[in-house]
Amino acid sequence: MDYANSSLNIKSLDDAGRIEGLLSGFDNQDRHGDIVRRGAFTKTLAERSTPLPMLLHHDRHRPIGAWKEWSETSAGLYVKGSLALAVADAQEAYALAKAGALTGLSIGYLPKEAKQNRQTGGQDLLAIDLIEGSLVAVPSNPLTHVSVVKSIVGPRDIAEILQDAGLSSRKAKAAAGAAWKAINQSDDDEQADAALAAILTAATARLAS
């Protein structure tokens, strides 16, 4: 089984362990040069009738919950699930995510259709068999990160995220205001989620460079 990280964002993780966000981004290169292309999950998700396992560090002996809803958006694979907080490993994952020690998510998959990408030296993944989605400490993609571990309910929450990432208070507030306005201009929840993911990913990329 192979693993891939992408520009994901956890939109929310509440006290009941409910979690949702971008599990895998499209058209984003990881450190191995691999890129998940749009539509790569369509067939595997259409065939799935059971929840997608949620693991800790890709360890099949450490299941921590399940992803129960998913959809392919313009940004990537958006999922909703829950941590099984009655389980010790899930409690550990929740605490580490809240503390910022778990910095990303990663998919475990089997490649079904891929082609060599001469520019990156890796593969363009066109169709994959999705096996699991894990919370991880060190993602292979430098843009992969846990952006939010609480519900975003206003521009102040976005500003806090950007300040944590290194922006000054003034710049964070200005960017958060613009981001919040862009998100709420759309009546389409999927578009709004994609807009938020794109904003936070772009901000992280600028900070990383």
Accessible surface in RSA format (square Angstrom, percent):
REM  Atomic radii and reference values for relative SASA: ProtOr
REM  Chains: A
REM  Algorithm: Lee & Richards
REM  Probe-radius: 1.40
REM  Slices: 20
REM RES _ NUM      All-atoms   Total-Side   Main-Chain    Non-polar    All polar
REM                ABS   REL    ABS   REL    ABS   REL    ABS   REL    ABS   REL
RES MET A   1   101.84  52.7  42.24  28.0  59.60 141.9  40.36  34.3  61.48  81.5
RES ASP A   2    65.43  45.8  62.71  62.4   2.73   6.4  12.33  29.0  53.10  53.0
RES TYR A   3    97.11  45.3  83.54  47.5  13.57  35.3  58.48  43.9  38.63  47.6
RES ALA A   4     4.91   4.5   2.97   4.6   1.93   4.4   3.12   4.4   1.79   4.7
RES ASN A   5    11.53   8.0   7.20   7.0   4.33  10.4   0.60   1.5  10.93  10.6
RES SER A   6     2.21   1.9   2.21   2.9   0.01   0.0   1.92   4.1   0.29   0.4
RES SER A   7    10.58   8.9  10.51  14.0   0.07   0.2   9.11  19.4   1.47   2.1
RES LEU A   8     0.00   0.0   0.00   0.0   0.00   0.0   0.00   0.0   0.00   0.0
RES ASN A   9     7.81   5.4   6.88   6.6   0.94   2.3   6.88  16.5   0.94   0.9
RES ILE A  10     0.57   0.3   0.57   0.4   0.00   0.0   0.57   0.4   0.00   0.0
RES LYS A  11    64.42  31.4  62.68  38.5   1.74   4.1  31.17  28.1  33.25  35.4
RES SER A  12    17.78  15.0  17.78  23.7   0.00   0.0   6.38  13.6  11.39  16.0
RES LEU A  13     0.40   0.2   0.00   0.0   0.40   1.0   0.03   0.0   0.38   1.0
RES ASP A  14    41.18  28.8  35.16  35.0   6.02  14.2  30.13  70.9  11.05  11.0
RES ASP A  15   120.67  84.5 102.12 101.6  18.54  43.8  38.12  89.7  82.55  82.3
RES ALA A  16    56.62  52.1  30.68  47.3  25.94  59.0  40.39  56.9  16.23  43.0
RES GLY A  17     0.00   0.0   0.00   N/A   0.00   0.0   0.00   0.0   0.00   0.0
RES ARG A  18   144.86  60.8 143.81  73.3   1.05   2.5  59.34  81.1  85.52  51.8
RES ILE A  19     3.71   2.1   0.62   0.5   3.09   7.4   1.29   0.9   2.42   6.6
RES GLU A  20    39.73  22.8  39.36  29.8   0.37   0.9   2.99   5.8  36.74  30.0
RES GLY A  21     2.26   2.8   0.00   N/A   2.26   2.8   1.52   4.2   0.74   1.7
RES LEU A  22     7.03   3.9   6.72   4.8   0.32   0.8   6.72   4.7   0.32   0.8
RES LEU A  23     1.31   0.7   0.00   0.0   1.31   3.3   0.00   0.0   1.31   3.5
RES SER A  24     1.34   1.1   1.34   1.8   0.00   0.0   0.50   1.1   0.84   1.2
RES GLY A  25     2.41   3.0   0.00   N/A   2.41   3.0   2.07   5.7   0.34   0.8
RES PHE A  26    17.05   8.5   1.33   0.8  15.72  40.9   1.33   0.8  15.72  45.0
RES ASP A  27    75.35  52.8  49.11  48.9  26.24  62.0  22.11  52.0  53.24  53.1
RES ASN A  28    23.38  16.1  18.11  17.5   5.27  12.7   8.41  20.2  14.97  14.5
RES GLN A  29    87.85  49.1  74.88  54.7  12.97  30.9  17.08  36.4  70.77  53.7
RES ASP A  30     4.36   3.1   1.56   1.6   2.79   6.6   1.14   2.7   3.22   3.2
RES ARG A  31   155.78  65.4 116.64  59.5  39.13  93.2  56.45  77.2  99.33  60.2
RES HIS A  32   120.05  65.6  98.66  68.6  21.39  54.7  69.56  71.7  50.49  58.8
RES GLY A  33     2.37   2.9   0.00   N/A   2.37   2.9   1.71   4.7   0.66   1.5
RES ASP A  34    27.14  19.0  24.84  24.7   2.30   5.4   1.11   2.6  26.03  26.0
RES ILE A  35    13.55   7.7  13.36  10.0   0.19   0.5  13.55   9.8   0.00   0.0
RES VAL A  36     6.12   4.0   5.74   5.2   0.38   0.9   5.74   5.0   0.38   1.0
RES ARG A  37    67.40  28.3  67.40  34.4   0.00   0.0  21.70  29.7  45.69  27.7
RES ARG A  38   151.28  63.5 128.00  65.2  23.29  55.4  55.90  76.4  95.38  57.8
RES GLY A  39    31.83  39.3   0.00   N/A  31.83  39.3  20.78  57.0  11.05  24.7
RES ALA A  40     1.71   1.6   0.00   0.0   1.71   3.9   0.00   0.0   1.71   4.5
RES PHE A  41     0.00   0.0   0.00   0.0   0.00   0.0   0.00   0.0   0.00   0.0
RES THR A  42    78.86  56.1  73.97  75.0   4.89  11.7  68.71  92.3  10.15  15.3
RES LYS A  43   140.88  68.7 135.48  83.1   5.41  12.9 109.66  98.7  31.23  33.3
RES THR A  44    13.37   9.5   7.09   7.2   6.27  15.0   5.93   8.0   7.44  11.2
RES LEU A  45    18.01  10.0  11.78   8.4   6.23  15.7  12.06   8.5   5.95  16.0
RES ALA A  46    85.72  78.8  43.76  67.5  41.96  95.5  56.23  79.2  29.49  78.1
RES GLU A  47   116.43  66.8  83.70  63.3  32.73  77.9  47.03  91.0  69.40  56.7
RES ARG A  48    60.50  25.4  38.11  19.4  22.39  53.3  12.53  17.1  47.97  29.1
RES SER A  49   113.40  95.8  70.66  94.3  42.74  98.4  53.33 113.6  60.07  84.2
RES THR A  50    81.16  57.7  78.97  80.1   2.19   5.2  63.90  85.8  17.26  26.1
RES PRO A  51    68.64  50.0  59.12  53.9   9.52  34.6  60.18  49.7   8.46  52.6
RES LEU A  52     0.47   0.3   0.47   0.3   0.00   0.0   0.47   0.3   0.00   0.0
RES PRO A  53    56.28  41.0  51.52  47.0   4.76  17.3  56.28  46.5   0.00   0.0
RES MET A  54     0.17   0.1   0.00   0.0   0.17   0.4   0.00   0.0   0.17   0.2
RES LEU A  55    13.30   7.4  13.30   9.5   0.00   0.0  13.30   9.3   0.00   0.0
RES LEU A  56     0.00   0.0   0.00   0.0   0.00   0.0   0.00   0.0   0.00   0.0
RES HIS A  57    72.78  39.8  55.89  38.8  16.89  43.2  37.63  38.8  35.15  40.9
RES HIS A  58    37.28  20.4  23.36  16.2  13.91  35.6  22.23  22.9  15.04  17.5
RES ASP A  59    50.08  35.1  43.47  43.3   6.61  15.6  16.69  39.3  33.39  33.3
RES ARG A  60   187.10  78.6 167.40  85.3  19.69  46.9  63.76  87.1 123.33  74.7
RES HIS A  61   133.36  72.9 107.78  74.9  25.58  65.4  76.02  78.3  57.34  66.7
RES ARG A  62    61.20  25.7  61.20  31.2   0.00   0.0  19.09  26.1  42.10  25.5
RES PRO A  63    73.20  53.4  69.73  63.6   3.48  12.6  70.01  57.8   3.19  19.8
RES ILE A  64     0.54   0.3   0.00   0.0   0.54   1.3   0.54   0.4   0.00   0.0
RES GLY A  65    20.38  25.1   0.00   N/A  20.38  25.1   9.15  25.1  11.24  25.2
RES ALA A  66    21.36  19.6  20.56  31.7   0.81   1.8  20.56  28.9   0.81   2.1
RES TRP A  67     1.07   0.4   1.07   0.5   0.00   0.0   1.07   0.6   0.00   0.0
RES LYS A  68   123.42  60.2 102.57  62.9  20.85  49.6  56.06  50.5  67.36  71.8
RES GLU A  69   102.91  59.1  98.87  74.8   4.04   9.6  34.90  67.5  68.01  55.5
RES TRP A  70    62.08  24.9  35.95  17.4  26.13  61.3  26.56  14.2  35.52  57.6
RES SER A  71    50.19  42.4  43.74  58.4   6.45  14.9  37.74  80.4  12.45  17.4
RES GLU A  72    52.00  29.9  25.76  19.5  26.24  62.5  17.42  33.7  34.58  28.2
RES THR A  73     8.66   6.2   4.10   4.2   4.55  10.9   5.87   7.9   2.79   4.2
RES SER A  74    68.36  57.8  53.93  72.0  14.43  33.2  41.46  88.3  26.90  37.7
RES ALA A  75    25.96  23.9  10.67  16.5  15.29  34.8  20.46  28.8   5.50  14.6
RES GLY A  76     0.00   0.0   0.00   N/A   0.00   0.0   0.00   0.0   0.00   0.0
RES LEU A  77     0.22   0.1   0.22   0.2   0.00   0.0   0.22   0.2   0.00   0.0
RES TYR A  78    19.99   9.3  19.15  10.9   0.84   2.2  19.15  14.4   0.84   1.0
RES VAL A  79     0.95   0.6   0.66   0.6   0.29   0.7   0.95   0.8   0.00   0.0
RES LYS A  80    85.59  41.8  85.23  52.3   0.35   0.8  33.41  30.1  52.17  55.6
RES GLY A  81    10.07  12.4   0.00   N/A  10.07  12.4   4.38  12.0   5.69  12.7
RES SER A  82    28.90  24.4  27.79  37.1   1.11   2.6  16.68  35.5  12.23  17.1
RES LEU A  83     6.84   3.8   0.00   0.0   6.84  17.2   0.05   0.0   6.79  18.3
RES ALA A  84    45.23  41.6  34.16  52.7  11.07  25.2  45.12  63.5   0.11   0.3
RES LEU A  85    48.97  27.3  38.77  27.7  10.21  25.7  39.23  27.5   9.75  26.2
RES ALA A  86   103.40  95.1  64.64  99.8  38.75  88.2  73.03 102.8  30.37  80.4
RES VAL A  87    66.32  43.6  62.46  56.5   3.86   9.3  66.32  57.6   0.00   0.0
RES ALA A  88    77.11  70.9  66.08 102.0  11.04  25.1  67.52  95.1   9.59  25.4
RES ASP A  89    34.25  24.0  33.68  33.5   0.57   1.3   1.63   3.8  32.61  32.5
RES ALA A  90     0.00   0.0   0.00   0.0   0.00   0.0   0.00   0.0   0.00   0.0
RES GLN A  91    92.85  51.9  88.05  64.4   4.80  11.4  27.83  59.2  65.02  49.3
RES GLU A  92    71.60  41.1  63.23  47.8   8.37  19.9  31.48  60.9  40.11  32.8
RES ALA A  93     0.00   0.0   0.00   0.0   0.00   0.0   0.00   0.0   0.00   0.0
RES TYR A  94    41.42  19.3  41.42  23.6   0.00   0.0  35.89  27.0   5.53   6.8
RES ALA A  95    57.94  53.3  49.18  75.9   8.76  19.9  53.60  75.5   4.34  11.5
RES LEU A  96    57.27  31.9  57.00  40.8   0.27   0.7  57.27  40.2   0.00   0.0
RES ALA A  97     0.90   0.8   0.00   0.0   0.90   2.0   0.00   0.0   0.90   2.4
RES LYS A  98    80.32  39.2  56.34  34.6  23.98  57.1  36.16  32.5  44.16  47.0
RES ALA A  99    84.16  77.4  42.34  65.3  41.82  95.1  54.78  77.1  29.38  77.8
RES GLY A 100    46.98  57.9   0.00   N/A  46.98  57.9  30.25  83.0  16.74  37.5
RES ALA A 101    49.72  45.7  30.95  47.8  18.76  42.7  40.71  57.3   9.00  23.8
RES LEU A 102     1.71   1.0   1.52   1.1   0.19   0.5   1.52   1.1   0.19   0.5
RES THR A 103    51.21  36.4  49.74  50.4   1.47   3.5  48.10  64.6   3.11   4.7
RES GLY A 104     0.00   0.0   0.00   N/A   0.00   0.0   0.00   0.0   0.00   0.0
RES LEU A 105     1.59   0.9   1.59   1.1   0.00   0.0   1.59   1.1   0.00   0.0
RES SER A 106     2.15   1.8   1.97   2.6   0.18   0.4   1.10   2.3   1.05   1.5
RES ILE A 107     0.07   0.0   0.07   0.1   0.00   0.0   0.07   0.1   0.00   0.0
RES GLY A 108     0.00   0.0   0.00   N/A   0.00   0.0   0.00   0.0   0.00   0.0
RES TYR A 109     4.39   2.0   4.39   2.5   0.00   0.0   0.02   0.0   4.37   5.4
RES LEU A 110    72.55  40.4  72.55  51.9   0.00   0.0  72.55  51.0   0.00   0.0
RES PRO A 111    60.54  44.1  41.31  37.7  19.23  69.9  41.58  34.3  18.96 117.9
RES LYS A 112   138.64  67.6 102.10  62.6  36.54  87.0  56.49  50.8  82.15  87.5
RES GLU A 113    97.24  55.8  91.34  69.1   5.90  14.1  32.40  62.7  64.84  52.9
RES ALA A 114    39.13  36.0   6.11   9.4  33.02  75.1   6.11   8.6  33.02  87.5
RES LYS A 115   118.65  57.9 112.50  69.0   6.15  14.6  62.00  55.8  56.65  60.3
RES GLN A 116   115.22  64.4  91.37  66.8  23.85  56.8  47.76 101.7  67.46  51.2
RES ASN A 117    18.56  12.8  14.24  13.8   4.31  10.4   5.52  13.3  13.03  12.6
RES ARG A 118   230.82  96.9 197.89 100.9  32.93  78.4  73.11  99.9 157.71  95.6
RES GLN A 119   177.02  99.0 137.19 100.3  39.84  94.9  49.73 105.9 127.29  96.5
RES THR A 120    36.00  25.6  10.20  10.3  25.80  61.5  15.29  20.5  20.71  31.3
RES GLY A 121    54.39  67.1   0.00   N/A  54.39  67.1  29.46  80.8  24.93  55.8
RES GLY A 122     5.79   7.1   0.00   N/A   5.79   7.1   5.79  15.9   0.00   0.0
RES GLN A 123    70.41  39.4  70.41  51.5   0.00   0.0  11.24  23.9  59.17  44.9
RES ASP A 124    10.04   7.0  10.04  10.0   0.00   0.0   0.03   0.1  10.00  10.0
RES LEU A 125     0.66   0.4   0.66   0.5   0.00   0.0   0.66   0.5   0.00   0.0
RES LEU A 126    57.94  32.3  46.80  33.5  11.14  28.0  47.51  33.4  10.43  28.1
RES ALA A 127    23.78  21.9  23.78  36.7   0.00   0.0  23.78  33.5   0.00   0.0
RES ILE A 128     3.98   2.3   0.00   0.0   3.98   9.6   0.00   0.0   3.98  10.8
RES ASP A 129    42.94  30.1  42.28  42.1   0.66   1.6   5.40  12.7  37.54  37.4
RES LEU A 130     0.54   0.3   0.16   0.1   0.39   1.0   0.16   0.1   0.39   1.0
RES ILE A 131    58.31  33.2  56.20  41.9   2.10   5.1  56.49  40.7   1.82   4.9
RES GLU A 132     2.91   1.7   2.91   2.2   0.00   0.0   2.91   5.6   0.00   0.0
RES GLY A 133     0.00   0.0   0.00   N/A   0.00   0.0   0.00   0.0   0.00   0.0
RES SER A 134     0.00   0.0   0.00   0.0   0.00   0.0   0.00   0.0   0.00   0.0
RES LEU A 135     0.01   0.0   0.01   0.0   0.00   0.0   0.01   0.0   0.00   0.0
RES VAL A 136    11.80   7.8  11.80  10.7   0.00   0.0  11.80  10.2   0.00   0.0
RES ALA A 137    39.05  35.9  31.74  49.0   7.32  16.6  31.74  44.7   7.32  19.4
RES VAL A 138   127.55  83.9 104.53  94.6  23.02  55.5 105.37  91.6  22.19  60.2
RES PRO A 139    15.73  11.5  12.82  11.7   2.90  10.6  13.60  11.2   2.13  13.2
RES SER A 140    25.46  21.5  18.59  24.8   6.86  15.8  23.32  49.7   2.14   3.0
RES ASN A 141     0.67   0.5   0.42   0.4   0.25   0.6   0.00   0.0   0.67   0.6
RES PRO A 142    77.84  56.7  53.53  48.8  24.31  88.4  59.51  49.1  18.32 113.9
RES LEU A 143    37.09  20.7  37.09  26.5   0.00   0.0  37.09  26.0   0.00   0.0
RES THR A 144     5.42   3.9   0.00   0.0   5.42  12.9   0.00   0.0   5.42   8.2
RES HIS A 145    31.24  17.1  31.24  21.7   0.00   0.0  30.17  31.1   1.07   1.2
RES VAL A 146    26.65  17.5   5.04   4.6  21.61  52.1   5.04   4.4  21.61  58.6
RES SER A 147    15.21  12.9   0.56   0.7  14.65  33.8   3.76   8.0  11.45  16.0
RES VAL A 148     4.64   3.1   1.68   1.5   2.97   7.1   4.64   4.0   0.00   0.0
RES VAL A 149    31.27  20.6  29.86  27.0   1.41   3.4  29.86  25.9   1.41   3.8
RES LYS A 150    83.81  40.9  82.00  50.3   1.81   4.3  58.63  52.8  25.17  26.8
RES SER A 151    57.80  48.8  47.78  63.8  10.03  23.1  26.30  56.0  31.51  44.1
RES ILE A 152    21.08  12.0   2.81   2.1  18.27  44.0   2.81   2.0  18.27  49.6
RES VAL A 153   117.18  77.1  91.71  83.0  25.47  61.4  96.18  83.6  21.00  57.0
RES GLY A 154    11.49  14.2   0.00   N/A  11.49  14.2  11.49  31.5   0.00   0.0
RES PRO A 155    56.17  40.9  55.73  50.8   0.44   1.6  56.05  46.3   0.13   0.8
RES ARG A 156   188.22  79.0 181.55  92.5   6.67  15.9  62.43  85.3 125.79  76.2
RES ASP A 157    16.22  11.4  16.18  16.1   0.03   0.1   0.56   1.3  15.66  15.6
RES ILE A 158     0.00   0.0   0.00   0.0   0.00   0.0   0.00   0.0   0.00   0.0
RES ALA A 159     6.46   5.9   6.46  10.0   0.00   0.0   6.46   9.1   0.00   0.0
RES GLU A 160    65.75  37.8  64.32  48.7   1.44   3.4  29.49  57.0  36.27  29.6
RES ILE A 161    23.71  13.5  20.76  15.5   2.95   7.1  22.48  16.2   1.23   3.3
RES LEU A 162     4.23   2.4   4.23   3.0   0.00   0.0   4.23   3.0   0.00   0.0
RES GLN A 163    72.93  40.8  58.73  42.9  14.20  33.8  11.20  23.8  61.73  46.8
RES ASP A 164   129.38  90.6  91.48  91.1  37.89  89.6  32.69  76.9  96.69  96.4
RES ALA A 165    50.62  46.5  20.02  30.9  30.60  69.6  32.37  45.6  18.24  48.3
RES GLY A 166    59.23  73.0   0.00   N/A  59.23  73.0  29.05  79.7  30.19  67.6
RES LEU A 167    44.72  24.9  36.49  26.1   8.23  20.7  37.52  26.4   7.20  19.4
RES SER A 168    58.61  49.5  42.68  57.0  15.93  36.7  53.22 113.3   5.39   7.6
RES SER A 169    49.81  42.1  43.51  58.1   6.30  14.5  32.13  68.4  17.69  24.8
RES ARG A 170   174.04  73.1 165.44  84.3   8.61  20.5  81.52 111.4  92.52  56.1
RES LYS A 171   113.14  55.2 108.64  66.7   4.49  10.7  53.45  48.1  59.69  63.6
RES ALA A 172     0.00   0.0   0.00   0.0   0.00   0.0   0.00   0.0   0.00   0.0
RES LYS A 173   135.28  66.0 124.74  76.5  10.53  25.1  73.33  66.0  61.95  66.0
RES ALA A 174    69.21  63.6  48.16  74.3  21.05  47.9  60.82  85.7   8.39  22.2
RES ALA A 175    37.58  34.5  26.65  41.1  10.93  24.9  34.72  48.9   2.85   7.6
RES ALA A 176     1.13   1.0   1.13   1.7   0.00   0.0   1.13   1.6   0.00   0.0
RES GLY A 177    34.96  43.1   0.00   N/A  34.96  43.1  28.35  77.8   6.62  14.8
RES ALA A 178    66.58  61.2  52.55  81.1  14.04  31.9  59.54  83.9   7.04  18.7
RES ALA A 179     3.86   3.6   0.66   1.0   3.20   7.3   3.42   4.8   0.44   1.2
RES TRP A 180    71.44  28.7  71.44  34.6   0.00   0.0  51.92  27.7  19.52  31.7
RES LYS A 181   138.27  67.5 130.73  80.2   7.55  18.0  79.21  71.3  59.07  62.9
RES ALA A 182    44.36  40.8  34.72  53.6   9.64  21.9  36.63  51.6   7.73  20.5
RES ILE A 183    19.03  10.8  18.03  13.4   1.00   2.4  18.03  13.0   1.00   2.7
RES ASN A 184    85.69  59.1  58.81  56.8  26.88  64.7  27.49  66.2  58.20  56.3
RES GLN A 185   128.65  71.9  94.02  68.7  34.63  82.4  41.41  88.2  87.23  66.2
RES SER A 186    32.32  27.3  14.18  18.9  18.14  41.8  19.99  42.6  12.33  17.3
RES ASP A 187   152.46 106.8 115.02 114.5  37.44  88.5  42.66 100.4 109.80 109.5
RES ASP A 188    69.56  48.7  61.95  61.7   7.62  18.0  23.10  54.4  46.46  46.3
RES ASP A 189   117.61  82.4 112.00 111.5   5.61  13.3  33.79  79.5  83.81  83.6
RES GLU A 190    84.31  48.4  79.12  59.9   5.20  12.4  24.06  46.5  60.26  49.2
RES GLN A 191   113.07  63.2 107.20  78.3   5.87  14.0  32.17  68.5  80.89  61.4
RES ALA A 192    14.52  13.4  14.00  21.6   0.53   1.2  14.05  19.8   0.47   1.2
RES ASP A 193    25.21  17.7  19.69  19.6   5.52  13.1   3.59   8.5  21.62  21.6
RES ALA A 194    12.72  11.7   9.82  15.2   2.90   6.6  11.77  16.6   0.95   2.5
RES ALA A 195    31.45  28.9  22.37  34.5   9.07  20.6  30.80  43.4   0.64   1.7
RES LEU A 196    12.75   7.1  12.75   9.1   0.00   0.0  12.75   9.0   0.00   0.0
RES ALA A 197     8.32   7.6   7.09  10.9   1.23   2.8   8.01  11.3   0.31   0.8
RES ALA A 198    59.15  54.4  47.88  73.9  11.26  25.6  55.73  78.5   3.42   9.0
RES ILE A 199    48.03  27.3  42.79  31.9   5.24  12.6  47.40  34.1   0.63   1.7
RES LEU A 200     3.98   2.2   3.34   2.4   0.64   1.6   3.47   2.4   0.51   1.4
RES THR A 201    24.29  17.3  24.29  24.6   0.00   0.0  22.28  29.9   2.01   3.0
RES ALA A 202    41.08  37.8  35.23  54.4   5.84  13.3  40.71  57.3   0.36   1.0
RES ALA A 203     6.13   5.6   4.85   7.5   1.28   2.9   5.71   8.0   0.42   1.1
RES THR A 204    29.81  21.2  29.14  29.5   0.67   1.6  21.11  28.4   8.70  13.2
RES ALA A 205    34.56  31.8  29.65  45.8   4.92  11.2  30.82  43.4   3.74   9.9
RES ARG A 206   164.32  69.0 147.64  75.3  16.68  39.7  74.25 101.5  90.07  54.6
RES LEU A 207    64.56  36.0  35.25  25.2  29.31  73.7  38.76  27.2  25.80  69.4
RES ALA A 208    71.42  65.7  26.76  41.3  44.66 101.6  39.61  55.8  31.80  84.2
RES SER A 209   127.67 107.9  58.18  77.6  69.49 160.1  66.35 141.3  61.32  85.9
END  Absolute sums over single chains surface
CHAIN  1 A    10237.8       8104.6       2133.2       5536.6       4701.2
END  Absolute sums over all chains
TOTAL         10237.8       8104.6       2133.2       5536.6       4701.2
